[in-house]
Amino acid sequence: MTMSNPWFLAALFAVLGVFHVELISLLLNMARLGRALPTSIADLYPEETRQKLRDYLAEGARVTVAQDAAGLALLAGLWWSGGFGAIQAWAEQHTSGPIASGLLVAACVGLAQMLVSLPFEAWDTFGVEARHGFNRMSWGVFVADKVKSLLLLACLGLPVLGLLIAFFEHQRFAALWAWLFIATFSLLMTFLAPRLIMPLFLKFTPLPDGPLRQAVLDLAQRLEFPVGEVSVVDGSRRSSKANAFFAGFGRTRRIALSDTLLEKHPSEELLAVLAHEIGHNKLRHVGKHLALGLVELALMMGLLGWMLNESAFFAAFGVAGTPTGMGLVLFGILYRPVGLLTGMAGLAMSRRHEFQADAYAAQAVGGAAPLQQALRKLGVDHLSHPQPHPLAIWLHHSHPPLVERLAALEQAK
């Protein structure tokens, strides 16, 4: 682990570079809270609401910075103390074979990361979110969600990781096999998750018969969008924030409306939101995102296959040899700047698709006003940043700023 090792320098740049880019983005974003608001949304934010917004975002920013700093400290501590090498040696002593040792290494590092993040997640949920009236989650639900997530990682994540290690240990063209396997697994989970995974965390109940259910089904039929089920999700058990989503394909396709969305929006706004979601499917946005994801996955697997054969890559972290399981863990560190760039491409596509789905919804419901009103309410109810900085948008925003969406919808009238 020396400065002459190019992998060491690359890892150092990856760790410190991403941390500082994120920090700069957050500071620039916070600095824009003092700007005058455009006339299109000024009425939404009286001074009392603006002060609440500033407090909420400032407190959330403190949690984010503290959590990122703690994660950086954990990484630096493991790295500079020779912890990665020690974990690898310990895993090899207590297991037999590269797959078992790799799984033990990944489990140890992943558990350490989870334990470091857990206090900050609790701080955000029961401190920031609760103080501003958003959190409705009990400690019991919080703990149960974490336990379920760990069990899912053990039941699904570890076998997937084990197969990846086996590919890179024993197969020619391992990167290709790994890409095919993960792509197939991801597609399979798209079908299975609505029925097997989501119900572990959310309670789905059929939307009761009545005018709203009939209006939803009529809209889906008119837009030639087959729906298997219309459900209400108990989102209020966790948060007062409202949302809606589609899940699954074919007969597993499910329209899900949070109970908080039903509480806060009249039927014409709900139908506009649903038309927006239907627009994503009708305009083939799901397939385009899937294709982009498969391209990024191919890039990841190609880089991973190259790095796993470079002993200097492991030496940069104080690890002897080229143990595949540890390589998968360390790869995530070096890939972060690349992932940031590819993520920006995906987010840019997503923002463009949001504009297109908005326009589709305006046409589908006979005007832009219902969706505009729904977006205005959601922006204020969620205390979303009204004018995020461009850098923050490029790095993290899958949706355009509210001002831009309202302006685009105005032109669609």
C-alpha positions in Angstrom: 0.0 0.0 0.0 2.3 2.8 -1.3 1.9 6.0 -3.1 3.7 4.5 -6.1 0.8 2.0 -6.6 -1.5 3.6 -9.2 -4.5 1.6 -7.8 -3.8 3.2 -4.4 -3.9 6.7 -6.0 -7.1 5.8 -7.9 -8.8 4.5 -4.8 -7.8 7.6 -2.8 -9.2 9.8 -5.6 -12.4 7.8 -5.7 -13.0 8.0 -1.9 -12.0 11.6 -1.3 -13.3 12.9 -4.7 -16.8 11.5 -4.4 -17.0 12.7 -0.7 -16.1 16.2 -1.6 -18.2 16.4 -4.7 -21.2 15.3 -2.6 -20.4 17.8 0.1 -20.0 20.7 -2.4 -23.3 19.8 -4.0 -25.0 19.8 -0.7 -23.6 23.2 0.4 -24.5 24.8 -3.0 -28.0 23.4 -2.7 -28.5 24.8 0.8 -27.1 28.2 -0.3 -30.0 28.5 -2.9 -32.7 28.4 -0.2 -32.3 32.2 0.2 -33.1 33.0 -3.4 -36.3 34.7 -4.4 -38.9 32.3 -5.6 -40.4 32.4 -9.2 -43.9 33.8 -9.3 -45.3 30.4 -10.4 -44.6 28.9 -6.9 -44.2 31.9 -4.7 -47.8 31.6 -3.4 -47.0 28.0 -2.1 -44.3 29.2 0.2 -45.3 31.9 2.7 -42.6 32.9 5.1 -43.6 30.4 7.8 -43.5 27.5 5.2 -40.1 28.8 3.9 -38.7 28.8 7.4 -39.9 25.3 8.0 -38.5 24.2 4.7 -35.1 25.7 5.5 -35.1 24.0 9.0 -36.1 20.6 7.5 -33.5 20.6 4.7 -30.7 22.0 7.0 -31.4 19.2 9.6 -31.4 16.6 6.9 -28.2 17.9 5.5 -26.5 17.6 8.9 -27.5 14.0 9.1 -26.3 13.3 5.5 -22.9 14.9 6.2 -22.4 13.1 9.5 -23.4 9.8 8.0 -21.0 10.3 5.0 -18.2 11.3 7.3 -18.8 8.2 9.5 -18.7 6.0 6.5 -15.5 7.6 5.3 -14.0 7.2 8.8 -14.9 3.5 8.8 -13.4 3.0 5.3 -10.2 4.9 6.3 -9.9 3.0 9.5 -10.1 -0.4 7.8 -7.8 0.8 5.0 -5.0 2.5 6.9 -4.9 -0.1 9.7 -4.6 -3.0 7.4 -8.2 -4.1 8.3 -9.1 -5.4 4.9 -6.1 -7.7 4.9 -6.8 -8.9 8.5 -10.5 -9.6 7.6 -9.4 -11.6 4.6 -6.8 -13.6 6.6 -9.3 -14.3 9.4 -12.0 -15.4 6.8 -9.6 -17.8 5.2 -8.7 -19.3 8.5 -12.3 -20.0 9.4 -13.6 -21.2 6.1 -12.6 -23.6 3.3 -12.4 -22.3 -0.3 -12.7 -18.9 -2.0 -16.5 -18.9 -2.1 -17.1 -19.4 1.6 -14.3 -17.0 2.6 -15.6 -14.4 0.1 -19.1 -14.6 1.5 -17.8 -14.2 5.1 -15.7 -11.2 4.0 -18.7 -9.6 2.3 -20.9 -10.3 5.3 -18.4 -8.8 7.8 -17.8 -5.6 5.8 -21.5 -5.2 4.9 -22.5 -5.7 8.6 -20.0 -3.1 9.6 -21.4 -0.6 7.1 -24.9 -1.3 8.3 -24.0 -0.8 12.0 -22.3 2.5 11.2 -25.3 3.8 9.2 -28.0 2.6 11.6 -27.8 5.4 14.1 -28.0 8.0 11.4 -31.0 6.3 9.9 -32.7 6.4 13.3 -31.6 10.0 13.8 -33.2 10.9 10.4 -36.4 8.9 11.0 -37.1 9.6 14.7 -35.4 13.0 14.8 -35.6 15.0 11.6 -38.7 13.3 10.0 -40.6 13.1 13.3 -39.8 16.7 14.3 -41.3 18.0 11.0 -44.4 15.8 11.1 -43.5 13.2 8.5 -42.5 10.1 10.4 -45.3 7.8 11.5 -43.0 4.7 11.9 -42.8 3.1 15.4 -39.5 1.6 16.7 -41.1 -1.8 16.2 -41.7 -1.2 12.5 -38.2 0.3 12.1 -36.5 -2.7 13.7 -38.7 -5.2 11.9 -37.9 -3.6 8.5 -34.1 -3.9 9.3 -34.5 -7.5 10.4 -36.5 -8.4 7.2 -33.9 -6.6 5.1 -31.1 -8.6 6.7 -32.9 -11.9 6.2 -33.5 -11.0 2.5 -29.8 -10.2 2.0 -29.0 -13.6 3.6 -31.5 -15.5 1.6 -31.1 -13.8 -1.8 -27.9 -11.6 -1.6 -25.5 -14.2 -0.3 -26.4 -16.9 -2.9 -26.2 -14.3 -5.7 -22.8 -13.2 -4.4 -21.6 -16.8 -4.1 -22.5 -17.5 -7.7 -20.6 -14.4 -8.8 -17.5 -15.5 -6.9 -17.9 -19.0 -8.5 -18.1 -17.4 -12.0 -14.9 -15.4 -11.6 -13.1 -18.3 -9.9 -13.9 -21.1 -12.4 -15.4 -19.8 -15.7 -13.8 -18.5 -18.8 -15.5 -15.3 -19.9 -16.6 -14.9 -16.3 -17.7 -11.2 -16.8 -20.1 -12.3 -19.6 -21.6 -15.1 -17.5 -21.9 -12.7 -14.5 -23.6 -10.1 -16.7 -26.1 -12.7 -18.0 -26.8 -14.0 -14.6 -27.4 -10.7 -12.9 -29.5 -9.4 -15.8 -31.7 -12.6 -15.7 -32.0 -12.4 -11.9 -33.0 -8.7 -12.1 -35.7 -9.4 -14.6 -37.0 -12.3 -12.5 -37.2 -10.2 -9.5 -39.2 -7.6 -11.4 -41.9 -10.2 -11.8 -41.6 -11.7 -8.3 -41.1 -8.6 -6.1 -44.7 -7.3 -6.3 -46.0 -10.7 -5.0 -43.1 -11.9 -2.7 -41.0 -9.0 -1.5 -43.1 -5.9 -1.3 -45.8 -7.5 0.9 -43.1 -8.2 3.5 -42.8 -4.4 4.0 -46.1 -3.0 2.8 -49.7 -4.1 3.3 -51.7 -4.1 0.0 -55.5 -4.0 0.3 -57.9 -3.8 -2.7 -59.2 -0.3 -3.4 -62.9 -0.5 -2.3 -65.6 -0.5 -4.9 -66.8 3.0 -5.6 -66.5 6.0 -8.0 -62.7 6.3 -7.5 -62.0 2.6 -8.3 -64.3 2.7 -11.3 -62.6 5.9 -12.5 -59.2 4.3 -12.2 -60.3 1.3 -14.2 -62.0 3.4 -16.8 -58.8 5.5 -17.2 -56.7 2.4 -17.6 -59.1 0.9 -20.1 -59.3 4.1 -22.1 -55.5 4.3 -22.2 -55.3 0.6 -23.1 -53.2 -0.2 -20.1 -54.0 -3.6 -18.6 -54.1 -3.7 -14.9 -54.3 -6.8 -12.7 -55.0 -5.1 -9.4 -55.7 -1.7 -7.9 -54.4 -1.5 -4.3 -54.1 0.8 -1.4 -50.8 0.7 0.5 -50.4 1.5 4.1 -47.8 4.1 3.6 -49.1 6.0 6.6 -47.5 3.4 8.9 -44.2 4.8 8.0 -44.6 8.4 6.6 -47.1 11.1 6.0 -45.6 11.6 2.5 -47.8 10.5 -0.3 -46.9 8.5 -3.4 -48.2 6.1 -6.1 -46.5 3.5 -8.2 -46.8 0.6 -10.6 -45.2 -2.7 -10.0 -44.8 -5.9 -12.0 -45.7 -6.9 -15.6 -48.6 -8.6 -17.2 -50.9 -10.3 -14.8 -48.7 -9.2 -11.8 -49.0 -5.5 -12.8 -50.3 -3.6 -9.8 -51.4 0.0 -9.3 -50.6 1.0 -5.8 -51.9 4.2 -4.2 -50.6 5.2 -0.7 -53.4 5.8 1.8 -51.8 9.3 2.4 -52.2 10.1 -1.3 -55.9 9.2 -1.1 -56.3 11.4 2.0 -54.8 14.6 0.5 -55.8 14.6 -3.2 -59.2 14.7 -4.9 -60.0 12.1 -7.6 -59.1 14.4 -10.6 -55.6 14.9 -9.2 -55.2 11.1 -8.4 -56.2 10.3 -12.0 -53.7 12.8 -13.3 -50.9 11.2 -11.2 -51.9 7.7 -12.4 -52.0 8.9 -16.0 -48.5 10.2 -15.5 -47.4 6.7 -14.3 -49.2 5.0 -17.1 -47.4 7.4 -19.5 -44.1 6.0 -18.4 -45.2 2.5 -19.5 -46.9 3.6 -22.7 -43.9 5.6 -23.8 -41.6 2.6 -23.1 -39.6 4.4 -20.5 -39.3 1.3 -18.4 -37.6 -0.6 -21.2 -35.3 2.3 -22.0 -34.1 2.4 -18.3 -33.7 -1.3 -18.3 -31.6 -1.2 -21.5 -29.4 1.6 -19.9 -29.1 -0.4 -16.8 -27.9 -3.5 -18.7 -25.3 -1.4 -20.5 -24.0 -0.1 -17.2 -24.0 -3.6 -15.8 -21.9 -4.8 -18.7 -19.4 -2.0 -18.0 -19.3 -2.9 -14.3 -18.7 -6.6 -15.0 -16.0 -5.8 -17.6 -14.1 -3.6 -15.2 -14.6 -6.0 -12.4 -13.1 -8.9 -14.4 -10.1 -6.8 -15.2 -9.5 -5.6 -11.7 -9.8 -9.1 -10.1 -6.8 -10.2 -12.1 -4.6 -7.2 -10.9 -2.6 -8.1 -7.7 -1.6 -4.4 -7.4 -5.3 -3.6 -7.0 -5.6 -5.8 -3.9 -2.2 -4.6 -2.6 -3.4 -1.0 -2.7 -5.8 -2.0 0.2 -3.2 -4.2 2.0 -4.7 -7.5 0.8 -2.3 -10.3 -0.3 -3.1 -12.3 -3.4 -6.3 -11.8 -5.5 -9.2 -13.2 -3.4 -12.4 -12.8 -5.4 -14.8 -12.1 -2.6 -12.7 -9.3 -1.2 -12.2 -8.0 -4.7 -16.0 -7.6 -5.1 -16.0 -5.5 -1.9 -13.1 -3.3 -2.9 -14.4 -2.9 -6.4 -17.3 -0.9 -5.0 -14.9 1.7 -3.7 -13.1 2.3 -7.0 -16.2 2.1 -9.0 -17.9 5.0 -7.2 -16.7 7.8 -9.6 -17.7 5.8 -12.6 -21.0 4.9 -11.0 -21.6 8.6 -10.3 -21.1 9.4 -14.0 -23.2 6.6 -15.3 -25.8 7.5 -12.7 -25.9 11.0 -14.0 -26.7 9.7 -17.5 -29.6 7.6 -16.1 -30.9 10.5 -14.1 -30.8 12.8 -17.1 -32.8 10.3 -19.0 -35.2 10.0 -16.1 -35.8 13.8 -16.0 -36.5 13.9 -19.7 -39.0 11.0 -19.3 -40.8 12.9 -16.5 -41.5 15.8 -18.8 -42.8 13.4 -21.4 -45.0 11.5 -18.9 -46.3 14.8 -17.7 -47.3 15.8 -21.2 -48.9 12.4 -21.7 -50.9 12.8 -18.5 -52.1 16.3 -19.5 -53.4 14.9 -22.8 -54.9 11.8 -21.2 -57.0 13.7 -18.6 -58.0 16.5 -20.9 -55.8 19.3 -19.4 -52.7 20.1 -17.4 -54.4 21.7 -14.4 -55.1 18.6 -12.3 -51.5 17.4 -12.6 -50.2 20.9 -11.9 -52.2 21.1 -8.8 -51.1 17.7 -7.6 -47.5 18.5 -8.2 -47.8 21.8 -6.3 -49.3 20.1 -3.3 -46.8 17.3 -3.3 -43.9 19.8 -3.5 -45.1 21.6 -0.4 -46.3 18.6 1.5 -42.9 16.9 1.1 -41.0 20.1 1.8 -39.0 19.5 -1.4 -36.3 22.0 -2.3 -38.1 24.6 -4.6 -34.9 25.5 -6.5 -32.2 22.9 -6.2 -28.7 23.7 -7.5 -27.9 22.3 -11.0 -25.1 20.1 -9.5 -27.5 18.5 -7.0 -29.9 17.9 -9.9 -27.3 16.2 -12.0 -26.1 14.1 -9.2 -29.3 13.0 -7.5 -32.6 14.2 -9.0 -34.6 11.7 -11.1 -37.4 14.4 -11.4 -37.0 17.9 -12.7 -37.6 20.8 -10.4 -41.2 21.8 -9.7 -40.8 25.1 -11.5 -39.7 23.5 -14.7 -42.4 20.8 -14.6 -45.1 23.4 -14.1 -43.7 25.6 -16.9 -43.6 22.6 -19.3 -47.2 21.7 -18.4 -48.3 25.3 -19.0 -47.0 25.0 -22.5 -48.9 21.7 -22.9 -52.3 23.4 -22.3 
